[in-house]
Amino acid sequence: MKVDLFDFDLPEDRIALRPAVPRDSAKLLVVRPGEALADRVVRDLPGLLRPGDALVFNDTKVIPAQLSGLRRRGEASARVDATLHMRVGPDAWRAFLRPAKRVTVGDRIAFGHTENICLMGALDATVEEKGEGGEVLLRFDFSGAALDEALHTVGHIPLPPYIASKRPEDERDRADYQTIYADEEGAVAAPTAGLHFTPDLFAALDAAGIERHFVTLHVGAGTFLPVKADDTADHKMHAEVGRVSTATASALNAVKARGGRIVCVGTTSLRLLESAAGEDGRLSAWTGPTDIFITPGYHFRFVDVLMTNFHLPRSTLFMLVSAFSGLETMRAAYAHAIAGGYRFYSYGDAGLLFRAGLR
């Protein structure tokens, strides 16, 4: 499909720079294909679902994956920035480097050079591979828990570029850009639909008889990469590592078997469940990478309802929601949201989308 089909005009003032306070006071646009759009708020969610439905959350935890450092080559040095996006070993991460032209394979980079991070000095890494689009493989001098500790000291929360370009990261973001149920460290971007949930909302969902289950997909920085191709068939998705446990797969299969609906909180949990679901519509345990790219025409195997924030024009995520509820439905929903003052992107408002053809 032509990428132009997924373009739309978004005023700059619709981009949220801070989340709603409290989190569950954000707007929620209810989108049922073939029905009128409904303006609600997130705390209305228990009344919009049915007893026996199951919410599926991504419990990944954002790490301080934004690094600044100095590339050293003999007596020469140059400043570079790195955004880690996928761990591939105890001491190794794939990362996007800017400006990538300043490094070659074998270069040493000292991150946190001015931060006085620990007695060992800066966090050093070697560039072991260099790929396309500024991607590199970094091999750090620290490994395992020692590397994790160093990253927490040296690194910064990797705010999305559409926020970072307008203001610097601050201490509020350390809490704001993390879900209240974050547990498994490894993401470099938040599963942002989950940012709307509060303990009070969890209690209300429990009282309404709506189940809660967790999967893990470590969101990578590739989620922010623009689609540069003219046709979706030519776009390459970056892989992200995830896990669906045997117990969770069994529990969600039981929900479907008794007529409950699977409600994914965020596109990350949806992409993981669709990766783990078979053609027969049953979910299996899953561990490993997924690069699933969902565009209109995709046959959804498992997920019935999706709660998600409002996404960028021409993005893979807007393509996904268009596949889920229909392109014309989502174009109309986004036009309604823009006209109605909804706030977009990571810290913005949300939509509750029902799958096209769902009964």
C-alpha positions in Angstrom: 0.0 0.0 0.0 1.1 3.6 -0.6 2.4 5.2 2.5 0.7 8.5 1.5 -2.6 6.8 2.4 -1.6 7.1 6.0 -0.7 10.8 6.0 -2.7 13.5 7.8 -2.1 17.0 9.0 -1.4 17.4 12.8 -1.1 20.8 14.4 2.0 21.2 16.5 -0.1 22.2 19.6 -1.8 18.8 19.6 1.5 17.1 20.7 1.4 16.5 24.5 4.6 17.4 26.4 3.3 16.2 29.8 0.8 13.5 30.8 -2.7 14.2 32.2 -2.9 14.5 35.9 -4.2 12.3 37.3 -3.3 9.8 34.6 -6.8 8.3 34.2 -8.3 11.7 33.5 -7.1 11.6 29.9 -9.6 11.7 27.1 -10.7 8.4 25.6 -12.2 8.2 22.1 -14.4 5.1 21.7 -14.2 3.8 18.1 -16.6 1.1 17.0 -16.6 0.7 13.2 -19.9 1.6 11.7 -21.1 3.5 14.8 -20.8 7.0 16.0 -17.6 8.1 17.8 -18.0 8.6 21.6 -16.0 11.0 23.7 -15.2 9.5 27.1 -12.3 9.6 29.7 -10.0 6.7 30.6 -11.5 6.2 34.0 -14.8 5.2 32.2 -13.0 2.1 30.9 -14.7 -0.4 33.3 -18.1 0.5 32.0 -17.0 0.2 28.4 -15.9 -3.4 28.8 -17.8 -6.5 29.9 -17.3 -8.9 32.8 -15.1 -11.7 31.6 -13.1 -9.6 29.2 -9.3 -9.6 29.8 -6.9 -6.7 29.6 -3.4 -7.5 28.4 -0.6 -5.2 29.6 3.0 -5.0 28.5 5.1 -5.0 31.8 8.4 -3.9 30.2 10.3 -1.3 32.1 12.0 1.7 30.4 15.8 1.9 31.1 18.0 5.1 30.7 19.0 4.1 27.2 20.0 7.6 25.9 23.8 8.0 26.1 26.2 10.8 25.2 29.9 10.2 24.7 33.1 10.8 23.0 34.5 8.8 20.2 38.2 8.4 20.6 40.6 7.6 17.7 44.2 8.3 18.7 44.4 11.9 19.7 41.2 12.9 17.9 37.8 12.8 19.5 34.2 13.6 18.4 31.0 13.8 20.3 28.3 11.2 19.6 24.9 10.2 21.0 23.5 6.7 21.2 20.1 5.3 21.7 20.2 1.6 22.7 17.4 -0.3 21.2 17.9 -4.1 21.6 20.1 -6.1 24.0 21.9 -9.0 22.2 24.2 -10.2 25.0 25.2 -9.5 28.6 27.6 -6.8 27.4 26.2 -5.9 24.0 23.5 -3.7 22.7 22.3 -2.7 19.2 22.0 1.1 19.1 21.3 4.0 16.8 24.2 6.4 16.7 24.2 10.1 15.8 26.0 11.2 13.8 26.9 7.8 12.6 29.4 9.0 10.0 31.8 9.9 12.9 32.4 6.2 13.8 33.9 3.2 12.1 34.2 -0.4 13.3 36.8 -0.7 16.0 36.3 2.8 17.4 36.1 3.3 21.2 33.4 5.4 22.7 33.6 6.8 26.2 30.0 7.4 27.5 29.3 9.6 30.5 32.7 11.1 30.0 31.7 14.3 31.9 29.4 12.5 34.4 32.0 11.1 36.9 29.9 8.0 36.9 31.9 5.7 39.2 35.4 4.9 40.3 36.0 3.0 37.0 35.6 6.3 35.1 33.5 6.5 31.9 31.4 3.7 30.5 33.4 2.5 27.5 32.3 0.6 24.5 33.7 -0.7 21.2 31.9 -0.4 17.9 31.8 -4.0 16.6 29.5 -3.6 13.7 28.0 -0.8 11.6 24.8 -1.2 9.7 22.3 0.9 7.8 20.4 3.9 9.1 23.0 4.7 11.8 22.6 1.3 13.6 25.7 -0.1 15.3 26.6 -3.0 17.6 28.2 -1.8 20.8 30.3 -4.1 23.0 30.6 -2.6 26.5 33.5 -3.1 28.9 30.9 -3.8 31.7 28.6 -6.9 31.6 25.4 -8.0 33.2 24.3 -6.3 36.4 27.4 -4.0 36.3 26.4 -2.7 32.9 22.8 -2.2 34.0 24.0 -0.2 37.0 26.3 1.9 34.9 23.5 2.7 32.4 21.3 3.9 35.3 24.0 6.2 36.3 25.1 7.5 32.9 22.0 7.2 30.8 19.0 9.4 30.4 15.3 8.5 29.8 15.0 8.3 26.0 12.1 10.7 25.5 10.5 10.4 22.0 12.0 12.9 19.6 8.8 14.9 19.2 9.0 15.7 23.0 12.8 15.8 23.3 13.0 18.4 20.5 10.7 20.7 22.5 12.1 20.4 26.1 14.8 18.5 28.0 14.2 15.4 30.0 13.8 16.1 33.7 13.2 14.2 37.0 9.4 14.1 36.4 10.0 12.0 33.3 11.6 9.3 35.4 8.2 8.6 36.9 5.9 9.9 34.1 7.5 7.8 31.4 6.9 4.5 33.3 3.8 2.5 33.8 2.8 1.8 37.4 3.1 -2.0 36.7 6.5 -1.8 34.9 8.6 -4.8 36.0 10.9 -6.3 33.4 13.8 -3.9 32.5 14.7 -3.7 28.9 12.6 -1.2 27.0 13.9 2.0 25.5 10.4 3.4 24.9 7.4 3.2 27.1 4.3 1.2 26.2 2.4 4.5 26.3 -1.2 3.3 26.4 -0.4 1.8 29.8 0.7 5.2 31.2 -3.0 6.0 31.7 -3.6 3.4 34.4 -3.7 4.1 38.1 -4.3 2.0 41.3 -7.9 3.4 41.5 -8.6 2.4 37.9 -7.2 -1.1 38.5 -9.5 -1.4 41.5 -12.5 -0.4 39.4 -11.6 -2.9 36.7 -11.3 -5.7 39.3 -14.7 -4.7 40.7 -16.2 -4.9 37.2 -15.0 -8.5 36.7 -12.4 -7.7 34.1 -9.2 -9.8 34.2 -5.7 -8.5 34.1 -2.8 -10.3 32.4 0.8 -9.4 31.6 3.2 -10.1 28.7 6.6 -8.6 28.0 7.8 -6.9 24.9 10.9 -4.7 25.2 10.0 -1.7 23.1 12.9 -0.6 20.9 13.8 2.8 19.5 12.8 1.6 16.1 9.2 2.4 17.1 10.1 6.1 16.4 11.8 5.6 13.0 9.9 7.2 10.2 8.7 5.2 7.2 10.9 6.4 4.4 9.6 4.0 1.8 6.9 5.0 -0.6 5.2 1.6 -0.3 4.6 -0.4 2.9 6.0 -3.5 1.2 9.4 -1.9 1.1 9.6 -0.9 4.8 11.7 -3.0 7.2 10.6 -3.3 10.8 13.2 -3.5 13.6 12.8 -6.6 15.7 11.8 -6.4 19.4 12.2 -9.2 22.0 9.2 -10.4 23.9 7.8 -13.2 26.0 4.3 -14.8 26.6 4.4 -17.3 29.4 2.7 -20.7 29.2 0.4 -19.7 32.1 -0.6 -16.4 30.4 -1.3 -18.1 27.1 -3.5 -20.7 28.8 -5.4 -18.1 30.7 -6.1 -16.0 27.6 -7.2 -19.0 25.6 -9.7 -19.8 28.4 -11.0 -16.2 28.2 -11.6 -16.6 24.5 -13.2 -20.1 24.9 -15.8 -18.7 27.3 -16.7 -15.7 25.1 -14.6 -13.0 26.7 -12.8 -10.5 24.6 -9.0 -9.9 24.6 -8.3 -6.2 25.1 -4.7 -5.2 24.5 -3.4 -2.1 26.2 -1.0 -0.8 23.6 0.2 -1.8 20.2 3.2 -3.6 21.7 1.0 -6.2 23.5 -1.1 -6.6 20.4 1.9 -7.2 18.2 3.3 -9.8 20.6 0.0 -11.7 20.9 -0.5 -11.7 17.2 3.0 -13.0 16.8 2.3 -15.8 19.3 -1.1 -16.8 18.0 -1.6 -19.6 15.4 -3.8 -19.7 12.4 -6.3 -21.6 14.5 -6.8 -18.6 16.8 -5.1 -20.2 19.8 -2.3 -18.5 21.7 1.0 -20.3 22.4 3.9 -19.5 24.7 6.4 -17.3 23.0 10.0 -16.2 23.7 12.1 -14.4 21.2 12.2 -11.5 18.6 9.3 -10.3 16.5 9.3 -8.0 13.6 5.6 -8.3 12.7 4.4 -5.5 10.5 0.6 -5.1 10.5 -1.1 -3.2 7.7 -4.6 -3.1 6.3 -5.5 -6.6 4.9 -3.9 -8.4 7.9 -6.2 -11.1 9.4 -6.2 -10.7 13.2 -5.9 -14.0 14.9 -6.5 -13.2 18.6 -7.0 -9.6 19.7 -10.5 -8.1 19.8 -10.1 -4.6 21.3 -7.2 -2.2 21.4 -6.5 0.7 23.7 -3.8 2.9 22.3 -2.7 6.5 22.1 -2.9 8.7 18.9 0.1 8.1 16.6 2.2 9.9 14.1 1.2 10.4 10.5 2.7 7.9 8.1 3.8 5.7 11.0 3.7 1.9 11.3 1.5 2.4 14.3 -1.2 4.4 12.4 -1.0 1.6 9.8 -1.6 -0.9 12.5 -4.7 0.8 13.9 -6.0 1.3 10.4 -5.7 -2.4 9.9 -7.5 -3.0 13.1 -10.5 -0.8 12.8 -10.4 0.2 9.1 -8.5 3.0 7.3 -11.5 5.3 6.7 -12.7 4.7 10.2 -9.4 5.7 11.7 -9.0 8.7 9.4 -12.4 9.9 10.6 -11.5 9.2 14.3 -8.2 11.1 14.0 -10.0 14.1 12.3 -12.5 14.1 15.2 -9.7 13.9 17.8 -7.8 16.8 16.2 -10.9 19.0 16.0 -11.9 18.0 19.5 -8.6 19.0 21.2 -7.3 15.5 21.9 -3.7 15.4 22.8 -1.4 13.2 20.7 1.5 10.8 21.1 3.3 9.3 24.1 1.9 11.7 26.8 -1.4 12.2 25.0 -4.9 10.9 25.1 -6.1 7.5 24.1 -8.6 5.6 21.9 -10.5 2.4 22.6 -10.7 0.7 19.3 -12.9 -2.3 18.4 -11.8 -4.6 15.6 -13.6 -4.3 12.3 -16.1 -7.1 12.0 -16.2 -7.8 15.8 -19.5 -9.1 17.1 
